[in-house]
Amino acid sequence: MKNQKLQIHNELRPYEEYKKTELLWLDYIPKHWNMIRNKNVMKVEKEIVGRNHSKYTLLSLTKRGIIPRDLENAKGKFPKDFEAYQVVNPNNIVFCLFDMDETPRTVGLSSMKGMITGSYNVFKIENINEKYLYYYYLSLDNSKKLRPLYTGLRKVIHIETFLRTKMPNPPMEEQKQIVKYLDCKLSKIRKFIKEKKKIIDLLKQQKKVFINEAIIGKLKIENGECKVRYKSEMKPSGIQWVEEIPNHWIKCKLKHLGKFKSGDSITSSQIDMTGKYPVYGGNGLRGYFDKYTHDGNYLLIGRQGALCGNVHLVKGRFWASEHAVVVTTNLNVNVDWAKYLIETMNLNQYSQSAAQPGLAIERIINIYTMLPPIEEQKKIVDYIIRITDKIDKSILHINKEISLITEYGIRLISDIVIGKVDVRNIPVDEFISEEDITHEIEDEIIHNGEEADIKEIEL
């Protein structure tokens, strides 16, 4: 991949001559390029769907571009009805011209017909390649370069100001070559990222399986090495979630590993962003407070919400809120081993179904589990840490590769759409993936695989 990246860099050269522009975010463009106002290539479209909204696919502007939403299995906020939404046609450009710094993605190119919130601005593109225009404004959005146009606390760009704003306008054939080149290169980047993410998924699965097999006793740790136990070394567990355990391990209830107790109440107004002692809730750190409830090594189990059952190991002085179950392990229980055990048990499956899922302490402490000798617990923990550290380092290395190719992809778009480099005479592979390459780049590269946080703002 290194040789490939060097080849990509070496094939790019600047244009022979440049000229200045009037734009605050763009100093120079190739001499033969023109500047054109947005109003000459972008026409405002505002067709309200009204009572016909059921005939349209719901669309959203996201980090992955403009995507359809599934109303039946939808997550997030929705208006009471969609009558105020507007029509979006294929090849329309959609802009969110408010809250521009806070909005992860403010521009999208639609590949389908549908409807989108009336708060956005929808444009029909004329006299310019719509994909080139999209790439240009995507490059500006990546670094939020339109800040000079913002007004007010909401960081709004007024539509009149936006339409008066100029942008580069290369010759049409050059625009097509720019788009073709970017589509091709970004598709290769996308493929590289997908393969790397598959490897990460496999490593994470390998890590999970290894921890599980070590915790339930399938692996025997001796002299810092492990091997699979013989069948004769195992016995029926009598435990619902695991079939067999080592002969010398004890079957017991979770409550026999230690003391399980809810944390102490604390209000949001008492919690600060900085302070002397950390405050932990069910999902981790919430802030800081000037008092503490615990001092030592404890496990905290989330007891409310969709993530209830998650486990944190906390050391030192801290305040545990009422949303966490504090576990004080017995002397014959290694706290690190107990964390791995409880994570393996997946307590979330025992949450009570309700509008707000939650764990009842009396229920979880009576779940059957297993208990190896304390010395064996320590051996298991040491070996898990040694192996998982290697896996984590591999994942970190791959994520760095993803980060580097991400930066390259962002820079590639920016350099090419403003004419910093010349791609006119560079051969481009004919094959381009049918799926929207840019949308995949947004999700898998620019944001490193994060799930798109769909931001709809109803004004």
C-alpha positions as CSV (number, residue, x, y, z in Angstrom):
1,M,0.0,0.0,0.0
2,K,3.0,2.3,0.7
3,N,4.2,1.9,-2.9
4,Q,0.7,2.6,-4.2
5,K,0.4,5.8,-2.1
6,L,3.8,7.0,-3.4
7,Q,2.6,6.3,-7.0
8,I,-0.5,8.4,-6.4
9,H,1.5,11.3,-5.1
10,N,4.1,11.2,-7.9
11,E,1.5,11.4,-10.7
12,L,0.1,14.7,-9.5
13,R,1.6,17.9,-10.7
14,P,0.5,21.6,-10.4
15,Y,-0.8,23.6,-13.4
16,E,1.7,25.7,-15.2
17,E,0.0,29.1,-14.5
18,Y,-2.3,30.4,-11.8
19,K,-4.3,33.6,-11.0
20,K,-5.6,35.2,-7.8
21,T,-9.2,34.9,-6.7
22,E,-11.3,37.2,-4.5
23,L,-12.3,34.4,-2.1
24,L,-11.1,34.5,1.4
25,W,-10.6,30.7,1.5
26,L,-9.1,30.3,-1.9
27,D,-6.0,32.3,-3.0
28,Y,-5.3,30.9,-6.5
29,I,-6.9,28.9,-9.3
30,P,-5.5,27.7,-12.7
31,K,-5.2,30.6,-15.1
32,H,-7.7,29.2,-17.6
33,W,-10.4,28.5,-15.0
34,N,-13.2,31.0,-14.5
35,M,-15.0,32.1,-11.4
36,I,-18.8,31.9,-11.3
37,R,-21.5,32.9,-8.8
38,N,-23.5,30.2,-7.2
39,K,-26.7,31.7,-8.5
40,N,-25.6,31.1,-12.1
41,V,-25.3,27.3,-11.5
42,M,-27.6,26.7,-8.6
43,K,-31.4,27.3,-8.7
44,V,-33.4,27.2,-5.5
45,E,-36.1,24.5,-5.5
46,K,-38.8,24.5,-2.8
47,E,-41.6,22.1,-3.6
48,I,-43.5,21.3,-0.4
49,V,-44.8,17.7,-0.2
50,G,-47.9,18.6,1.8
51,R,-50.5,15.9,2.2
52,N,-48.7,13.8,-0.4
53,H,-45.8,13.1,2.0
54,S,-46.7,9.3,2.2
55,K,-45.7,9.0,-1.5
56,Y,-42.1,10.1,-0.9
57,T,-39.1,8.3,0.6
58,L,-37.9,10.1,3.8
59,L,-34.3,11.3,3.3
60,S,-31.8,12.7,5.7
61,L,-28.5,14.6,5.3
62,T,-25.9,12.6,7.2
63,K,-22.2,12.0,7.5
64,R,-22.8,9.3,4.8
65,G,-24.4,11.8,2.5
66,I,-28.1,11.8,1.7
67,I,-29.6,8.5,2.7
68,P,-33.1,7.0,3.0
69,R,-34.6,6.5,6.4
70,D,-36.7,3.6,7.5
71,L,-39.7,5.0,9.4
72,E,-40.8,1.6,10.7
73,N,-37.5,0.8,12.4
74,A,-36.4,4.4,12.8
75,K,-34.2,5.8,15.5
76,G,-34.0,9.5,16.4
77,K,-36.4,12.3,16.5
78,F,-39.2,12.9,13.9
79,P,-41.8,15.7,13.5
80,K,-45.5,15.0,14.1
81,D,-46.1,15.0,10.4
82,F,-44.1,15.6,7.2
83,E,-46.3,18.0,5.4
84,A,-43.7,20.8,5.7
85,Y,-41.0,18.6,4.1
86,Q,-39.8,19.4,0.6
87,V,-39.2,17.3,-2.5
88,V,-35.6,16.3,-3.4
89,N,-34.9,15.0,-6.9
90,P,-31.9,13.0,-8.2
91,N,-28.8,15.2,-8.7
92,N,-30.2,17.9,-6.4
93,I,-27.7,19.4,-4.0
94,V,-28.9,19.9,-0.4
95,F,-27.3,22.4,2.0
96,C,-27.8,22.9,5.7
97,L,-26.9,26.6,6.0
98,F,-27.3,27.0,9.8
99,D,-25.4,25.6,12.8
100,M,-22.7,25.0,10.3
101,D,-19.8,24.3,12.7
102,E,-21.9,22.0,14.8
103,T,-23.4,20.1,11.9
104,P,-21.1,17.2,10.9
105,R,-22.1,17.4,7.3
106,T,-23.7,20.4,5.6
107,V,-23.8,19.4,2.0
108,G,-25.1,16.3,0.1
109,L,-25.8,15.2,-3.4
110,S,-29.0,13.2,-3.8
111,S,-29.0,10.1,-5.9
112,M,-32.7,9.5,-5.4
113,K,-36.1,11.1,-5.3
114,G,-37.6,11.7,-1.9
115,M,-38.4,14.4,0.8
116,I,-36.2,16.2,3.3
117,T,-36.8,18.7,6.1
118,G,-37.9,22.1,4.9
119,S,-35.2,23.7,7.0
120,Y,-32.6,22.8,4.4
121,N,-31.9,24.4,1.0
122,V,-32.4,22.3,-2.1
123,F,-30.8,23.3,-5.4
124,K,-31.1,22.2,-8.9
125,I,-27.7,22.3,-10.6
126,E,-27.3,23.8,-14.1
127,N,-24.4,24.7,-16.4
128,I,-21.9,22.8,-14.2
129,N,-21.1,19.2,-13.3
130,E,-23.2,18.6,-10.2
131,K,-20.6,16.0,-8.8
132,Y,-17.8,18.6,-9.3
133,L,-19.8,21.2,-7.4
134,Y,-20.5,18.7,-4.7
135,Y,-16.9,17.7,-4.3
136,Y,-15.9,21.4,-4.1
137,Y,-18.3,22.2,-1.3
138,L,-17.5,18.9,0.4
139,S,-13.9,20.0,0.5
140,L,-14.9,23.3,2.1
141,D,-17.1,21.6,4.6
142,N,-14.4,19.2,5.7
143,S,-12.4,22.2,7.1
144,K,-15.4,24.5,7.6
145,K,-13.9,27.2,5.3
146,L,-17.1,29.1,4.8
147,R,-16.9,30.7,8.3
148,P,-16.3,34.2,6.8
149,L,-20.0,34.0,5.6
150,Y,-21.5,33.1,9.0
151,T,-23.8,35.4,10.8
152,G,-25.4,35.3,14.3
153,L,-25.1,32.8,17.1
154,R,-26.6,30.1,14.9
155,K,-23.8,30.5,12.4
156,V,-26.1,30.9,9.5
157,I,-25.3,31.7,5.9
158,H,-28.1,33.7,4.4
159,I,-29.3,32.3,1.1
160,E,-28.7,35.7,-0.7
161,T,-25.1,35.7,0.5
162,F,-24.6,32.1,-0.5
163,L,-26.0,32.6,-4.0
164,R,-23.7,35.7,-4.5
165,T,-20.7,33.8,-3.5
166,K,-18.3,32.7,-6.3
167,M,-16.8,29.3,-6.9
168,P,-14.3,27.9,-9.4
169,N,-15.6,26.9,-12.8
170,P,-13.2,24.8,-14.8
171,P,-14.0,23.9,-18.4
172,M,-16.7,21.3,-18.6
173,E,-14.5,18.5,-19.9
174,E,-12.0,19.2,-17.1
175,Q,-14.8,19.0,-14.5
176,K,-15.7,15.6,-15.9
177,Q,-12.1,14.4,-15.7
178,I,-11.8,15.7,-12.1
179,V,-15.0,13.8,-11.1
180,K,-13.9,10.7,-12.9
181,Y,-10.4,10.8,-11.2
182,L,-11.8,11.4,-7.7
183,D,-14.5,8.7,-8.1
184,C,-11.8,6.2,-9.1
185,K,-9.3,7.1,-6.4
186,L,-11.9,7.3,-3.7
187,S,-13.3,4.0,-4.7
188,K,-9.9,2.4,-4.2
189,I,-9.5,4.1,-0.8
190,R,-13.0,2.8,0.1
191,K,-12.0,-0.7,-0.8
192,F,-8.8,-0.4,1.2
193,I,-10.7,0.9,4.3
194,K,-13.3,-1.9,4.0
195,E,-10.6,-4.6,3.9
196,K,-8.9,-3.0,6.9
197,K,-12.1,-2.8,8.9
198,K,-12.8,-6.5,8.1
199,I,-9.5,-7.3,9.7
200,I,-10.4,-5.2,12.7
201,D,-13.7,-6.9,13.1
202,L,-11.9,-10.3,13.0
203,L,-9.4,-9.2,15.6
204,K,-12.1,-8.0,17.9
205,Q,-14.0,-11.2,17.5
206,Q,-10.8,-13.2,18.1
207,K,-10.3,-11.1,21.3
208,K,-13.8,-11.7,22.5
209,V,-13.6,-15.5,21.9
210,F,-10.3,-15.8,23.6
211,I,-11.5,-13.9,26.7
212,N,-14.6,-16.0,26.8
213,E,-12.8,-19.3,26.5
214,A,-10.2,-18.3,29.2
215,I,-12.9,-17.1,31.6
216,I,-15.1,-20.2,31.3
217,G,-12.1,-22.5,31.8
218,K,-11.8,-24.0,28.3
219,L,-8.2,-22.8,28.3
220,K,-5.7,-24.0,30.9
221,I,-3.0,-21.5,31.9
222,E,0.3,-22.9,33.1
223,N,3.7,-21.2,33.2
224,G,2.4,-18.3,31.2
225,E,1.2,-20.5,28.3
226,C,-2.2,-21.9,27.6
227,K,-3.7,-25.1,26.1
228,V,-7.2,-26.4,25.6
229,R,-8.3,-28.6,28.5
230,Y,-9.0,-32.3,27.9
231,K,-12.6,-33.4,28.1
232,S,-11.7,-35.5,31.2
233,E,-10.7,-32.2,33.0
234,M,-14.2,-30.8,32.6
235,K,-17.6,-31.4,34.3
236,P,-21.2,-30.4,33.6
237,S,-21.6,-26.9,35.0
238,G,-25.2,-26.8,36.0
239,I,-25.0,-23.1,34.9
240,Q,-27.5,-21.9,32.3
241,W,-25.0,-19.9,30.2
242,V,-22.1,-22.3,30.1
243,E,-22.1,-26.0,29.4
244,E,-18.9,-27.2,31.2
245,I,-16.4,-25.9,33.7
246,P,-13.1,-27.4,35.0
247,N,-13.6,-30.2,37.6
248,H,-12.0,-28.2,40.4
249,W,-14.0,-25.0,39.8
250,I,-17.0,-24.1,42.1
251,K,-20.5,-23.4,40.9
252,C,-21.9,-20.4,42.9
253,K,-24.3,-17.5,42.6
254,L,-23.0,-14.1,41.6
255,K,-23.7,-12.7,45.1
256,H,-21.0,-15.1,46.5
257,L,-18.3,-13.2,44.6
258,G,-18.9,-10.0,46.6
259,K,-21.2,-7.3,47.8
260,F,-23.6,-5.7,45.3
261,K,-25.0,-2.3,46.2
262,S,-26.5,0.7,44.4
263,G,-24.5,3.9,44.4
264,D,-25.5,7.1,46.1
265,S,-27.8,9.8,44.8
266,I,-26.3,12.9,43.3
267,T,-28.0,15.6,41.2
268,S,-26.7,16.9,37.9
269,S,-26.3,20.4,39.4
270,Q,-23.8,19.0,41.8
271,I,-21.6,17.5,39.1
272,D,-18.9,19.8,37.5
273,M,-16.7,19.4,34.5
274,T,-13.7,19.6,36.8
275,G,-13.2,18.8,40.4
276,K,-11.4,16.7,43.0
277,Y,-13.1,13.3,42.7
278,P,-14.7,11.6,39.6
279,V,-18.4,10.8,39.5
280,Y,-19.3,7.6,37.8
281,G,-22.8,6.6,36.6
282,G,-24.0,3.5,34.9
283,N,-22.2,4.3,31.6
284,G,-18.9,5.6,33.0
285,L,-17.5,9.1,34.0
286,R,-20.2,11.8,34.4
287,G,-18.0,14.6,35.9
288,Y,-16.5,15.6,39.2
289,F,-17.6,16.4,42.8
290,D,-15.8,17.5,45.9
291,K,-16.8,14.4,47.9
292,Y,-16.3,10.7,47.4
293,T,-18.2,7.5,48.3
294,H,-15.6,4.9,47.7
295,D,-11.9,4.5,48.0
296,G,-10.2,1.4,46.5
297,N,-10.8,-1.0,43.6
298,Y,-14.4,-1.6,42.6
299,L,-16.5,-2.8,39.8
300,L,-19.4,-0.6,38.6
301,I,-22.3,-2.2,36.7
302,G,-24.7,0.0,34.7
303,R,-28.2,-0.6,36.0
304,Q,-30.3,1.6,33.7
305,G,-30.7,2.3,30.0
306,A,-30.0,0.5,26.8
307,L,-26.4,-0.2,27.9
308,C,-27.3,-1.5,31.4
309,G,-25.0,-4.4,32.3
310,N,-21.8,-2.8,31.1
311,V,-18.9,-3.1,33.5
312,H,-16.2,-0.6,34.6
313,L,-13.2,-1.2,36.9
314,V,-12.6,2.0,38.9
315,K,-9.7,2.6,41.2
316,G,-9.0,5.2,43.9
317,R,-11.5,7.7,45.3
318,F,-14.7,8.4,43.5
319,W,-18.4,9.0,43.8
320,A,-20.7,6.2,42.5
321,S,-24.1,7.4,41.5
322,E,-27.4,5.6,42.0
323,H,-27.4,4.5,38.4
324,A,-24.5,2.1,39.0
325,V,-24.3,-1.1,41.0
326,V,-21.1,-1.1,43.1
327,V,-19.4,-4.5,43.4
328,T,-17.0,-5.0,46.4
329,T,-15.3,-8.3,45.6
330,N,-14.5,-10.8,48.3
331,L,-11.0,-11.6,49.4
332,N,-11.0,-14.8,47.3
333,V,-12.0,-12.9,44.1
334,N,-9.6,-11.0,41.9
335,V,-11.3,-7.8,40.8
336,D,-9.9,-7.9,37.3
337,W,-11.0,-11.5,36.8
338,A,-14.4,-10.6,38.1
339,K,-14.7,-7.8,35.5
340,Y,-13.9,-10.2,32.7
341,L,-16.4,-12.7,34.2
342,I,-19.3,-10.3,34.5
343,E,-18.7,-9.0,31.0
344,T,-18.7,-12.5,29.6
345,M,-22.0,-13.2,31.4
346,N,-23.7,-10.3,29.5
347,L,-26.0,-9.0,32.2
348,N,-27.8,-6.8,29.7
349,Q,-29.8,-9.9,28.7
350,Y,-31.4,-9.9,32.1
351,S,-32.7,-6.3,31.9
352,Q,-36.4,-5.9,32.5
353,S,-38.2,-4.8,29.4
354,A,-39.7,-1.4,29.8
355,A,-39.5,2.1,28.3
356,Q,-36.3,2.5,30.3
357,P,-34.5,-0.9,30.5
358,G,-33.0,-1.7,33.9
359,L,-31.3,-4.4,36.0
360,A,-32.8,-5.5,39.4
361,I,-30.0,-6.2,41.8
362,E,-31.9,-9.1,43.5
363,R,-32.2,-10.8,40.1
364,I,-28.6,-10.5,38.9
365,I,-27.0,-11.6,42.2
366,N,-28.9,-14.9,42.1
367,I,-27.6,-15.8,38.6
368,Y,-25.4,-18.9,38.8
369,T,-21.7,-18.5,37.7
370,M,-18.4,-20.2,38.5
371,L,-15.4,-19.5,40.8
372,P,-11.8,-20.8,40.2
373,P,-9.1,-20.6,42.9
374,I,-7.8,-17.1,43.5
375,E,-4.3,-18.0,42.1
376,E,-5.8,-19.4,38.9
377,Q,-7.9,-16.2,38.6
378,K,-4.6,-14.2,38.6
379,K,-3.0,-16.4,36.0
380,I,-6.1,-16.1,33.8
381,V,-6.0,-12.3,34.1
382,D,-2.3,-12.0,33.4
383,Y,-2.6,-14.2,30.3
384,I,-5.7,-12.3,29.0
385,I,-3.9,-9.0,29.4
386,R,-0.8,-10.2,27.6
387,I,-2.7,-11.6,24.6
388,T,-5.3,-8.8,24.3
389,D,-2.6,-6.2,24.5
390,K,-1.1,-7.7,21.3
391,I,-4.5,-7.7,19.6
392,D,-5.1,-4.1,20.7
393,K,-1.8,-3.0,19.3
394,S,-2.6,-4.6,16.0
395,I,-6.0,-2.8,15.9
396,L,-4.3,0.5,16.8
397,H,-1.8,0.1,14.0
398,I,-4.6,-0.6,11.5
399,N,-6.6,2.4,12.7
400,K,-3.5,4.5,12.1
401,E,-3.4,3.2,8.6
402,I,-7.0,4.2,8.2
403,S,-6.4,7.6,9.7
404,L,-3.5,8.2,7.2
405,I,-5.5,7.2,4.2
406,T,-8.4,9.2,5.5
407,E,-6.3,12.3,5.6
408,Y,-5.0,11.5,2.1
409,G,-8.6,11.2,0.8
410,I,-9.6,14.5,2.3
411,R,-6.5,16.3,0.9
412,L,-7.0,14.7,-2.5
413,I,-10.5,16.1,-2.9
414,S,-9.3,19.6,-1.7
415,D,-6.2,19.7,-3.9
416,I,-8.0,18.6,-7.1
417,V,-11.2,20.6,-7.0
418,I,-9.4,23.9,-6.5
419,G,-6.8,23.2,-9.2
420,K,-3.8,22.8,-6.9
421,V,-2.9,19.7,-9.0
422,D,-3.6,18.8,-12.6
423,V,-5.3,15.5,-13.4
424,R,-6.3,16.3,-17.0
425,N,-4.0,13.9,-18.7
426,I,-3.9,11.1,-16.1
427,P,-5.4,7.8,-17.2
428,V,-8.3,6.7,-15.1
429,D,-9.6,3.2,-14.7
430,E,-12.9,2.7,-16.5
431,F,-14.6,0.7,-13.7
432,I,-16.3,2.7,-11.0
433,S,-18.4,1.1,-8.3
434,E,-22.1,1.6,-8.8
435,E,-22.7,2.5,-5.2
436,D,-22.1,6.1,-4.2
437,I,-18.4,6.2,-3.5
438,T,-18.5,9.5,-1.7
439,H,-21.2,8.4,0.8
440,E,-19.0,5.4,1.7
441,I,-16.0,7.7,2.1
442,E,-17.9,9.8,4.5
443,D,-18.9,7.0,6.7
444,E,-15.9,4.7,6.5
445,I,-13.0,7.1,6.0
446,I,-13.6,10.6,7.2
447,H,-15.3,9.5,10.3
448,N,-13.4,6.2,10.8
449,G,-16.3,3.9,10.8
450,E,-18.4,5.8,13.2
451,E,-22.2,5.3,12.8
452,A,-23.8,8.4,11.2
453,D,-25.4,10.7,13.7
454,I,-28.4,11.9,11.7
455,K,-29.0,15.6,12.5
456,E,-32.5,16.9,11.6
457,I,-33.2,20.4,13.0
458,E,-36.8,21.6,12.7
459,L,-37.0,25.4,12.8
